[in-house]
Structure formats: structure tokens, C-alpha cells
Amino acid sequence: MVADLVPSETTELADVVLPVAQWAEEDGTTTSLEGRVLRRRAALTPPAGVRTDLEVLHGLAVRMGQPAHRFPVSPRTVFDELRRASSGGRADYAGISYERLDAGEALYWPCPDAPDGNHPGTPRLFLDRFAHADGRARLAPVEHRDAAETPDTHYPLHATTGRVLAHYQSGAQTRRVPELLAAAPGVHVEIHPGTAARFGLTEGALAEVTSARGSTVARVRLVPTLRTDTVFLPFHFPGAGRANLLTGPALDPVSGMPEFKVCAVRVAPWQEPQA
């Protein structure tokens, strides 16, 4: 089951797709990366038949036999539950209310519930001390290691993946905007001119980029500032142009994060398949 606001490569894999409201169609709050809690107000009414995420969770819970009152659909009710649940914790929202947000206060967690109801919040964590009994930071040594996969004679280049200005994440939303799609219409491979010449590639031509796991076809873009041992591909495009056809399964030993930012590849002019 997938809940999303636009069709995507993920919805194509789902048995059930639930259309849900997007951020400008629902009320509530957002917590920014700096910890500030921002009030959001719906600017548009969702299309008929489109539910909010809270309404989806409520409907599923009721169908699974849960009491309806345990899964409220009001963002304010849920936020008040978050305030109670987080009270006394590291990310304490107890002192943040809709009233204070609607009054224009800039409030950052942790913001405990002060006796006068006016705790100022914490715009900057660890300004005076760290979250240890002695107040001191803990520094952990890290030993350098090579990537799980390094270039060799068969795959002589590093490949790294990332974003371009016109698109966001998988591109499922931004590729639907004509102006953004015109700015970045498809996958490309950035490569140093000297490296391109070495492998017979020219500006605007199609190249086949291949790793030990698969290949993708991308249009060549010559970038003189790029390293001569590295190529870059954006990850916003689906199908035969998806960059993760190349990347490997290695995980960070501590966080478990995939090592999608580096793998070994080779490049060559793309050859039209023979009929």
C-alpha cells in the first residue's frame, strides 16, 4: 500500500494506492531542521475523495477494530497529544501551543511547559552544556577506510550521484512541472573533457555508464571543474536512466546508511541495440 499525491514509480509497484492531501491542502505544524515549530494553514481544499494522512490512519485503524477516538483526525488534537507524550523528554513540545504559534512566537524544541506558560524554547541546543551528566561533549575517533568498491582496470572511474537544481528527490513531483522538466529533461553524466576524450565521448552524445551491477544511458555533459577520475549522475529520473542501477549494496557499519554516493564504473559511447 502506498499513500501519495501523484503517481510515481513507487505507486506502480503498489497493490493499493491511497491519494492523500499535500502540504498546502492541510492544516497543522511543521518542525524545521533547526527545531523551529512552524504553523501551517491549508491554502487549498483537497479534491473530492482525497484524505489527509490523519484521516487515512483513522480509517485504517477503525477497519482493524480500533476505537475511533484513539485516532483523531484533527491536527490540533494530535499536536496536543504530542505535547503530552514528549513532556520531559529530549524533544519536549509541552510548552508549545497553537495559541503561541498563532501569536507569531518563534518556538524551538525543547520547550518544556513552564509554570507561567511562557518558556522561550531553545533556539540553539548545547549552547552552555551537552546532554551528558558532566555537560561535556563526547568525541569519537573515526578511522578512514576506502569505499566498499574502488576503481580497477574493468571499472576505472568513480561515480557519484546527487541532485540538480530543477528537481527534488525522485523527481516524481518536479518532473510534472513543464518549466522544471525543460530545465533538466533527463539524466545526464557529467565528466571532465579530458576523461571524455579518453573514452571517446563528446558533449551531448549518449554514453553508457556501467558498474558491476548494471548500466544506465545518459547524455554527456562536459564539466572542466570535475575531477578526471570521477563522473556525476543525478538520481531524479526513472526507468533506464536511474542512477541506482549502478550503485552497490554496501552499508555504513554504524548507521546502516547505503553507500549510494560512490561506486566504480566505466563509460563508453552508447551503441544502438541491434534488431
Number of C-alpha atoms within 10 A of each C-alpha: 11 15 19 16 16 13 13 14 12 14 16 11 11 12 8 11 16 17 19 23 21 17 17 13 18 20 16 17 17 13 13 10 7 11 18 17 20 19 15 16 13 13 11 12 11 16 11 6 9 17 20 21 18 16 16 17 15 20 16 13 15 14 11 9 8 13 11 13 9 10 19 15 18 13 15 15 13 15 18 16 15 14 21 15 13 17 18 15 12 12 15 21 27 25 24 27 19 15 9 15 16 11 9 11 15 15 23 24 23 26 25 24 20 11 8 7 13 13 16 17 22 17 16 12 15 12 8 8 12 13 12 9 7 8 11 12 11 9 6 6 6 6 5 6 6 6 14 14 17 15 17 12 7 12 19 16 22 22 29 22 19 13 15 13 8 17 22 14 14 18 19 19 14 17 20 11 13 11 12 15 15 11 12 17 14 16 21 24 26 23 28 20 19 15 20 23 12 10 13 12 24 17 15 13 13 19 23 19 25 21 22 16 12 14 21 23 22 25 22 21 21 19 18 13 9 15 15 16 13 20 26 23 25 23 22 24 22 16 9 12 21 20 29 19 17 22 25 20 10 15 13 11 8 6 7 9 11 13 16 18 15 21 24 25 28 21 24 16 19 16 10 6 5 4 3
